[in-house]
């Protein structure tokens, strides 16, 4: 599903034509109030993280996670978290 900020439901799908949902079925899908986006666009070592928020079901804001806002993930060791913080701060 392809989501776009400012919309309540997905705006498109990246599937073969035979696998795509009908527009009315696609419109039934919604994002939670708070969600995390991960993208390996700047490095293969760590993903860039962003926190998205919805208001009344519509994607309303996106905030990139910086060193000040980073939190250790449950699946991340302390050493991995410290390495990610160093990378986020440009010291890596």
C-alpha positions in Angstrom: 0.0 0.0 0.0 1.2 3.5 -0.8 0.4 6.1 1.8 0.6 9.9 1.5 0.5 12.4 4.4 -2.7 14.3 4.4 -4.8 11.3 3.4 -6.8 8.9 5.7 -6.5 5.8 3.4 -3.8 4.5 1.1 -3.6 6.4 -2.2 -2.4 3.5 -4.3 -1.0 0.0 -4.3 2.3 -1.4 -5.7 0.8 -4.8 -6.8 0.1 -6.6 -10.0 -3.2 -5.6 -11.5 -4.8 -9.0 -10.6 -3.8 -8.7 -6.9 -4.9 -5.1 -6.3 -7.8 -4.3 -3.9 -10.8 -2.5 -5.3 -10.9 1.3 -4.4 -13.7 0.8 -1.8 -11.7 -2.0 -0.1 -8.5 0.0 -0.1 -10.4 2.9 1.5 -11.2 0.7 4.5 -7.5 0.6 5.6 -6.2 3.2 8.0 -3.1 4.0 9.9 -2.9 3.9 13.7 -2.7 7.1 15.8 1.1 6.8 16.0 3.3 4.7 13.6 7.0 4.4 12.7 8.5 4.5 9.2 11.8 2.8 8.6 13.8 3.5 5.4 17.3 2.5 4.3 17.7 5.6 2.2 20.9 7.1 3.7 22.8 4.0 4.9 22.7 0.2 4.7 23.9 0.1 8.3 20.9 1.8 10.1 17.5 2.8 8.8 16.3 6.3 9.0 13.3 6.4 11.4 10.3 8.8 11.3 7.3 8.9 13.6 4.0 9.5 11.9 0.8 10.7 13.6 -2.8 10.8 12.6 -5.5 13.2 13.6 -9.1 12.0 13.1 -7.7 9.1 11.1 -5.8 11.3 8.6 -2.0 11.2 8.5 -1.2 14.7 9.8 2.5 14.8 10.7 5.9 13.2 10.3 9.0 13.7 12.5 12.4 12.3 11.7 14.0 10.6 14.7 17.2 12.4 15.8 19.7 11.6 18.6 17.6 13.6 21.0 14.4 11.6 20.3 16.0 8.2 19.6 15.0 5.4 22.0 16.5 1.9 22.4 14.3 -0.6 20.6 13.4 -3.9 22.2 15.3 -5.9 19.7 18.4 -3.7 20.0 21.3 -4.3 22.4 22.8 -1.4 24.3 25.9 -1.6 22.1 23.8 -1.4 18.9 21.8 1.5 20.3 25.1 3.4 21.1 26.3 2.7 17.6 23.1 4.0 16.1 23.3 7.1 18.2 26.9 7.7 17.0 25.7 7.3 13.4 22.7 9.7 14.0 25.1 12.3 15.4 27.5 12.0 12.5 30.3 10.6 14.7 30.4 7.3 13.0 
